Amino acid sequence: MARSHFSLTVHIIVFHCEKVIPQWCEADALHIATATYHNSDLLLSWNFKHIVNVTRIMGYNSVNLREGYKSLEIRSPKEVIYDE
């Protein structure tokens, strides 16, 4: 399926309309939508309020799947650092 920058913008708008993320969190919505758009496997973030948040992750992935994208793994960097 061909993707366009228009679909990236629409994805951000859907996140806002579905109240997955507040309207004033444009940069956070762009971060999630860009990772989704580019088919990323994993997104790391220290932003626990708007990105690494179980309720919001479920919302992002609900939108992603409905719009024909795959689920996005969203984790904090501490979850992928291995100290041995």
For each residue, the residues with C-beta under 8 A, 3 or more apart:
1: 68
2:
3: 7 8 37
4: 7 8
5: 8 9
6: 9 10
7: 3 4 10 11 37
8: 3 4 5 11 12 33 34 37
9: 5 6 12 13
10: 6 7 13 14
11: 7 8 14 15 33 36 37 63 67
12: 8 9 15 16 26 29 30 33
13: 9 10 16 17
14: 10 11 17 18 63 67
15: 11 12 18 20 21 29 32 33 59 60 63
16: 12 13 19 20 21 22 23 29
17: 13 14
18: 14 15 59 62 63
19: 16 22 59
20: 15 16 56 59 60 62 63
21: 15 16 25 28 29 32 50 56 59
22: 16 19 25 50
23: 16 26
24:
25: 21 22 28 29 50
26: 12 23 29 30
27: 30 31
28: 21 25 31 32 47 50 51
29: 12 15 16 21 25 26 32 33
30: 12 26 27 33 34
31: 27 28 34 35 43 45 51
32: 15 21 28 29 35 36 43 51 60 72 74
33: 8 11 12 15 29 30 36 37
34: 8 30 31 37 38
35: 31 32 38 40 43 72
36: 11 32 33 39 40 60 64 69 72
37: 3 7 8 11 33 34 69
38: 34 35
39: 36 69 70
40: 35 36 43 72
41: 73
42: 72 73 74 75 80
43: 31 32 35 40 51 72 73 74 75
44: 75 76 77 80
45: 31 51 52 74 76
46: 52 76 77
47: 28 50 51 52
48: 51 52 53 76
49: 53
50: 21 22 25 28 47 53 56
51: 28 31 32 43 45 47 48 56 74
52: 45 46 47 48 57 74 75 76
53: 48 49 50 56 57
54: 57 58
55: 58 59
56: 20 21 50 51 53 59 60
57: 52 53 54 60 61 72 74
58: 54 55 61 62
59: 15 18 19 20 21 55 56 62 63
60: 15 20 32 36 56 57 63 64 72 74
61: 57 58 64 65 71 72
62: 18 20 58 59 65 66
63: 11 14 15 18 20 59 60 66 67
64: 36 60 61 67 69 70 71 72
65: 61 62 68 69 70 71
66: 62 63
67: 11 14 63 64
68: 1 65
69: 36 37 39 64 65 72
70: 39 64 65
71: 61 64 65
72: 32 35 36 40 42 43 57 60 61 64 69
73: 41 42 43
74: 32 42 43 45 51 52 57 60
75: 42 43 44 52 79 80
76: 44 45 46 48 52 79
77: 44 46 80 81
78: 81
79: 75 76
80: 42 44 75 77
81: 77 78
82:
83:
84:
